């Protein structure tokens, strides 16, 4: 009976694994192939240690067990062996050196900021990717179109990504093409990939970002140049306009959004997303940093504090629903601070300080 249970368990395990996709071990792009090669090399090098250790973990306890009949090899005076020392220290040092060398080579070869010009492939295309709650927005600045939860790329042409986030930190991952890099609010990161074969490759967010994380997926359509041109034409004919107001509506939290297209994209929209100032009433991050460098707004800038607020407009609860936070009142906070008994300066000093700042 126990034998049949083992077979049933094995069959159940095989059935459960039949739905797995092993794109990392079967990549369809140059970057993915290089990453797969590094993974295989590192695994083989480490197996040089792991396999002998596993064998010795079984062999030595059996060979030198206490109840063995032949004790002629027992030497209580043994304390050192040059051969053992060379094996114990020399082999790991060589393996570590090899791992370090290959890691160094592939780290520079696969730098996500390094363009793929050395491949002498086709003309690169530019894609601006924005991680939202919980969907992906892909903007094609050269063609003036955009899509939600669908990425189209031509076969054999490098794709130069610029990435940012309108919300929490996230990660763009297309395992079949390789590479993975973070998208962060207020920052721009880069990634360069290329597809070597046509097909549909799954992509997703690889960094947990809340209740809609499991639905933050998209298909990467790798196609010929002619099919890619048709995809662009279809987006232009069936899409809507993507301006600031449309984007502000789009970035609101939503789960399992369908694929959408935008026929036009407002110039500079991605840059405003990076600068966190798509909303016309918000100060851009670059301007904010310049003002900070010049000494800040001082007391006179307190009434304009709302223009410097970003996160409060995007607060959500555990279900991903927007929360209306109370409007901050910096004037009241400042007045309460000046009148606080913990404030070390006296009334006359506070008055002089306010006059001096003004």
C-alpha positions as CSV (number, residue, x, y, z in Angstrom):
1,X,0.0,0.0,0.0
2,X,2.8,2.4,0.9
3,X,4.4,1.8,-2.5
4,X,1.3,3.0,-4.3
5,X,1.1,6.1,-2.0
6,X,4.6,7.1,-3.1
7,X,3.6,6.7,-6.8
8,X,0.5,8.9,-6.2
9,X,2.6,11.5,-4.5
10,X,5.1,11.5,-7.3
11,X,2.4,11.9,-9.9
12,X,0.7,14.7,-7.9
13,X,4.1,16.5,-7.7
14,X,4.6,16.1,-11.5
15,X,1.1,17.4,-12.2
16,X,1.7,20.4,-10.0
17,X,4.9,21.3,-11.7
18,X,3.5,20.8,-15.2
19,X,2.1,24.3,-15.1
20,X,5.5,25.9,-14.4
21,X,7.3,28.0,-17.0
22,X,11.0,27.7,-17.1
23,X,11.8,30.9,-19.1
24,X,14.9,31.5,-17.1
25,X,16.4,28.3,-18.3
26,X,15.1,28.7,-21.9
27,X,15.6,32.4,-22.7
28,X,14.6,34.0,-25.9
29,X,16.9,37.0,-25.8
30,X,20.7,37.7,-25.7
31,X,20.5,39.2,-22.2
32,X,18.5,36.2,-20.9
33,X,21.0,33.8,-22.5
34,X,23.9,35.4,-20.8
35,X,22.2,35.3,-17.5
36,X,21.3,31.6,-18.0
37,X,25.0,30.9,-18.8
38,X,26.1,32.6,-15.6
39,X,23.6,30.7,-13.6
40,X,24.8,27.4,-15.1
41,X,28.4,28.2,-14.6
42,X,27.9,29.2,-11.0
43,X,25.9,26.1,-10.3
44,X,28.5,23.8,-11.8
45,X,31.3,25.4,-9.9
46,X,29.4,25.2,-6.6
47,X,28.6,21.5,-7.3
48,X,32.3,20.8,-7.3
49,X,32.1,21.3,-3.6
50,X,28.5,20.3,-2.9
51,X,28.7,16.8,-4.5
52,X,31.9,15.6,-2.7
53,X,30.5,17.0,0.6
54,X,27.3,15.1,0.2
55,X,29.2,11.9,-0.7
56,X,31.6,12.3,2.2
57,X,28.7,13.0,4.6
58,X,27.5,9.4,3.9
59,X,30.8,7.7,3.2
60,X,32.9,8.7,6.3
61,X,30.2,7.9,9.0
62,X,29.8,4.4,7.4
63,X,33.5,3.7,6.9
64,X,34.6,4.9,10.3
65,X,31.7,3.8,12.4
66,X,32.5,2.7,16.0
67,X,31.3,-0.9,15.5
68,X,33.4,-1.7,12.4
69,X,35.5,-4.9,12.6
70,X,38.8,-3.5,11.2
71,X,40.4,-0.9,13.4
72,X,43.8,-1.0,11.9
73,X,43.5,2.4,10.3
74,X,42.9,4.0,13.7
75,X,45.7,6.5,14.6
76,X,45.1,8.5,17.8
77,X,48.3,10.5,17.2
78,X,47.2,11.9,13.9
79,X,47.2,15.8,13.9
80,X,48.1,17.1,10.4
81,X,48.1,16.2,6.7
82,X,49.4,18.5,4.0
83,X,47.3,16.8,1.4
84,X,44.1,17.4,3.4
85,X,45.0,21.0,4.0
86,X,45.7,21.6,0.3
87,X,42.4,20.0,-0.6
88,X,40.3,21.7,2.1
89,X,41.7,25.2,1.4
90,X,43.0,25.1,-2.1
91,X,39.9,23.8,-3.9
92,X,37.5,26.4,-2.3
93,X,40.0,29.2,-3.0
94,X,40.2,28.2,-6.7
95,X,36.4,27.9,-6.9
96,X,35.8,31.3,-5.2
97,X,38.3,32.9,-7.5
98,X,36.6,31.4,-10.6
99,X,33.2,32.6,-9.3
100,X,34.5,36.0,-8.6
101,X,36.0,36.2,-12.1
102,X,32.8,35.1,-13.9
103,X,30.7,37.4,-11.7
104,X,33.0,40.3,-12.6
105,X,32.8,39.6,-16.3
106,X,29.1,39.1,-16.5
107,X,28.3,42.0,-14.1
108,X,29.9,44.4,-16.6
109,X,28.6,42.6,-19.6
110,X,25.0,42.7,-18.3
111,X,25.0,46.2,-16.7
112,X,21.3,47.2,-17.2
113,X,22.4,50.7,-18.1
114,X,24.7,49.4,-20.9
115,X,23.1,49.7,-24.4
116,X,23.1,46.7,-26.6
117,X,24.9,48.5,-29.5
118,X,27.7,45.9,-29.5
119,X,25.2,43.2,-30.8
120,X,25.0,45.1,-34.1
121,X,21.3,44.3,-34.1
122,X,18.5,46.4,-35.6
123,X,17.6,50.0,-34.8
124,X,16.7,50.2,-31.1
125,X,13.3,51.4,-30.0
126,X,12.5,53.5,-26.9
127,X,10.0,52.5,-24.3
128,X,9.1,54.5,-21.2
129,X,7.6,52.1,-18.5
130,X,5.6,53.3,-15.5
131,X,4.6,51.0,-12.6
132,X,1.1,52.0,-11.3
133,X,-1.2,50.5,-8.7
134,X,-1.6,47.7,-10.1
135,X,-0.8,47.9,-13.8
136,X,2.0,48.8,-16.2
137,X,1.9,51.7,-18.6
138,X,4.2,51.5,-21.6
139,X,4.8,54.7,-23.6
140,X,6.4,54.7,-27.0
141,X,7.8,58.2,-27.4
142,X,9.0,57.7,-31.0
143,X,5.5,56.7,-32.1
144,X,3.4,58.8,-29.8
145,X,1.3,55.8,-28.5
146,X,1.0,54.0,-25.2
147,X,-0.5,50.8,-23.9
148,X,-1.6,49.4,-20.5
149,X,-0.6,45.8,-19.6
150,X,0.7,45.0,-23.0
151,X,4.2,45.4,-24.4
152,X,5.0,45.0,-28.1
153,X,8.6,44.7,-29.3
154,X,10.1,43.9,-32.7
155,X,12.3,40.8,-33.0
156,X,16.0,41.5,-33.2
157,X,15.8,45.1,-32.2
158,X,17.1,46.3,-28.8
159,X,14.6,47.8,-26.5
160,X,15.8,50.8,-24.4
161,X,13.6,51.1,-21.3
162,X,13.3,54.1,-19.1
163,X,11.5,53.1,-15.9
164,X,9.8,55.0,-13.0
165,X,7.0,54.5,-10.6
166,X,4.0,56.6,-9.6
167,X,3.7,54.8,-6.3
168,X,5.8,52.3,-4.3
169,X,9.0,50.7,-5.6
170,X,8.5,47.9,-8.1
171,X,10.4,45.7,-10.5
172,X,9.9,45.0,-14.2
173,X,10.5,41.4,-15.0
174,X,10.3,39.6,-18.3
175,X,12.1,36.3,-17.6
176,X,12.3,35.0,-21.2
177,X,14.2,38.1,-22.2
178,X,16.3,38.5,-19.1
179,X,17.1,41.4,-16.8
180,X,15.2,43.0,-14.0
181,X,15.5,46.4,-12.6
182,X,13.6,48.5,-10.0
183,X,11.2,51.3,-10.8
184,X,11.1,54.0,-8.1
185,X,9.0,57.1,-7.6
186,X,10.9,60.3,-8.3
187,X,13.7,58.4,-10.1
188,X,14.5,57.1,-13.5
189,X,16.2,53.8,-14.0
190,X,17.2,52.0,-17.3
191,X,17.1,48.5,-18.7
192,X,18.1,47.2,-22.1
193,X,16.7,44.0,-23.6
194,X,16.3,42.3,-26.9
195,X,14.1,39.5,-28.2
196,X,15.7,36.9,-30.5
197,X,12.6,35.0,-31.5
198,X,8.9,35.8,-32.0
199,X,6.5,34.8,-29.4
200,X,4.4,35.9,-26.4
201,X,6.4,36.1,-23.2
202,X,4.9,36.8,-19.8
203,X,6.0,39.8,-17.8
204,X,5.1,40.9,-14.3
205,X,6.0,43.0,-11.3
206,X,8.5,41.1,-9.3
207,X,8.3,43.2,-6.1
208,X,5.3,42.8,-3.8
209,X,3.3,46.1,-3.9
210,X,0.0,45.5,-2.2
211,X,-3.4,43.7,-2.7
212,X,-3.3,43.9,-6.5
213,X,0.2,42.5,-6.9
214,X,-0.8,39.1,-8.3
215,X,-2.7,40.8,-11.1
216,X,0.1,43.2,-12.1
217,X,1.0,41.1,-15.2
218,X,1.4,41.7,-18.9
219,X,2.2,40.0,-22.1
220,X,5.3,40.9,-24.1
221,X,4.5,40.4,-27.8
222,X,7.7,39.8,-29.8
223,X,6.9,40.2,-33.5
224,X,8.3,41.1,-36.9
225,X,8.8,44.7,-38.0
226,X,5.7,44.5,-40.2
227,X,3.6,43.2,-37.3
228,X,5.0,45.7,-35.0
229,X,4.1,48.5,-37.4
230,X,0.6,47.1,-37.5
231,X,0.4,47.0,-33.7
232,X,1.4,50.7,-33.7
233,X,-1.2,51.5,-36.3
234,X,-3.8,49.6,-34.4
235,X,-3.0,51.6,-31.2
236,X,-3.3,54.9,-33.1
237,X,-6.7,53.9,-34.6
238,X,-8.3,52.3,-31.6
239,X,-6.7,54.2,-28.7
240,X,-7.7,57.3,-26.8
241,X,-5.7,60.4,-25.9
242,X,-3.3,60.2,-22.9
243,X,-2.8,63.6,-21.4
244,X,-2.2,64.7,-17.8
245,X,-5.8,64.5,-16.7
246,X,-6.2,61.0,-18.3
247,X,-3.0,59.9,-16.6
248,X,-4.2,61.1,-13.2
249,X,-7.3,59.0,-13.6
250,X,-5.3,56.0,-14.9
251,X,-2.9,56.0,-11.9
252,X,-5.6,55.6,-9.4
253,X,-5.5,52.1,-7.8
254,X,-7.3,49.4,-9.8
255,X,-6.9,45.6,-10.0
256,X,-6.9,43.3,-13.1
257,X,-7.2,46.1,-15.7
258,X,-7.7,45.0,-19.3
259,X,-5.3,45.9,-22.1
260,X,-5.8,49.5,-23.2
261,X,-4.3,51.6,-25.9
262,X,-3.6,55.3,-26.3
263,X,-3.4,56.9,-29.7
264,X,-1.6,60.0,-28.6
265,X,0.6,60.9,-25.6
266,X,1.2,64.3,-24.3
267,X,4.8,65.5,-24.8
268,X,6.9,65.3,-21.7
269,X,4.4,63.2,-19.8
270,X,6.9,60.6,-18.7
271,X,9.3,63.4,-17.5
272,X,6.5,64.9,-15.4
273,X,5.8,61.4,-13.9
274,X,9.5,61.2,-12.9
275,X,9.4,64.7,-11.5
276,X,6.2,63.8,-9.6
277,X,4.4,66.9,-11.0
278,X,1.8,65.6,-13.4
279,X,-0.8,67.4,-11.3
280,X,-0.4,71.1,-12.4
281,X,-0.7,72.1,-8.7
282,X,2.3,70.2,-7.6
283,X,5.9,71.5,-7.6
284,X,8.3,69.3,-9.6
285,X,11.0,67.5,-7.7
286,X,13.8,69.3,-9.6
287,X,12.3,72.7,-8.7
288,X,11.9,71.5,-5.1
289,X,15.6,70.5,-4.8
290,X,16.7,73.8,-6.3
291,X,14.6,75.7,-3.8
292,X,16.1,73.6,-1.0
293,X,19.6,74.3,-2.3
294,X,18.8,78.0,-2.2
295,X,17.7,77.8,1.4
296,X,14.0,76.7,1.2
297,X,10.8,78.8,1.2
298,X,11.1,79.8,4.9
299,X,8.1,81.0,6.8
300,X,6.7,82.8,3.7
301,X,6.5,79.4,1.9
302,X,4.3,77.8,4.6
303,X,1.0,78.7,2.8
304,X,2.3,76.9,-0.3
305,X,3.0,73.6,1.5
306,X,0.2,71.7,-0.4
307,X,2.1,72.2,-3.6
308,X,4.9,70.1,-2.2
309,X,2.8,67.2,-1.1
310,X,2.7,64.0,-3.1
311,X,2.2,60.9,-1.1
312,X,-0.9,62.1,0.8
313,X,-2.9,62.1,-2.5
314,X,-2.1,58.4,-3.0
315,X,-2.7,56.9,0.4
316,X,-4.6,53.6,0.3
317,X,-6.0,51.1,2.8
318,X,-5.3,47.4,2.9
319,X,-7.7,46.7,0.1
320,X,-6.2,49.2,-2.3
321,X,-8.9,51.9,-1.9
322,X,-7.9,55.5,-1.8
323,X,-8.1,57.2,1.5
324,X,-9.1,60.9,1.9
325,X,-6.6,62.2,4.3
326,X,-7.3,65.5,6.1
327,X,-5.7,68.5,4.5
328,X,-2.5,69.5,6.4
329,X,-2.5,72.8,8.1
330,X,1.2,73.9,8.3
331,X,0.3,77.4,9.6
332,X,-1.4,75.8,12.7
333,X,1.6,73.4,13.2
334,X,4.1,76.3,12.9
335,X,2.1,78.4,15.4
336,X,1.8,75.5,17.8
337,X,5.5,74.9,17.6
338,X,6.4,78.5,18.3
339,X,4.1,78.5,21.3
340,X,5.2,75.1,22.6
341,X,6.7,75.2,26.2
342,X,9.4,72.8,24.9
343,X,10.6,75.5,22.5
344,X,13.9,76.6,24.0
345,X,13.7,80.3,22.9
346,X,11.8,82.9,24.9
347,X,9.0,85.1,23.5
348,X,11.4,87.9,22.6
349,X,13.8,85.6,20.8
350,X,10.9,84.0,18.9
351,X,9.8,87.4,17.8
352,X,13.2,88.4,16.7
353,X,13.7,85.1,14.8
354,X,10.4,85.6,12.9
355,X,11.3,89.1,12.0
356,X,14.8,88.0,10.9
357,X,13.4,85.2,8.7
358,X,10.8,87.5,7.1
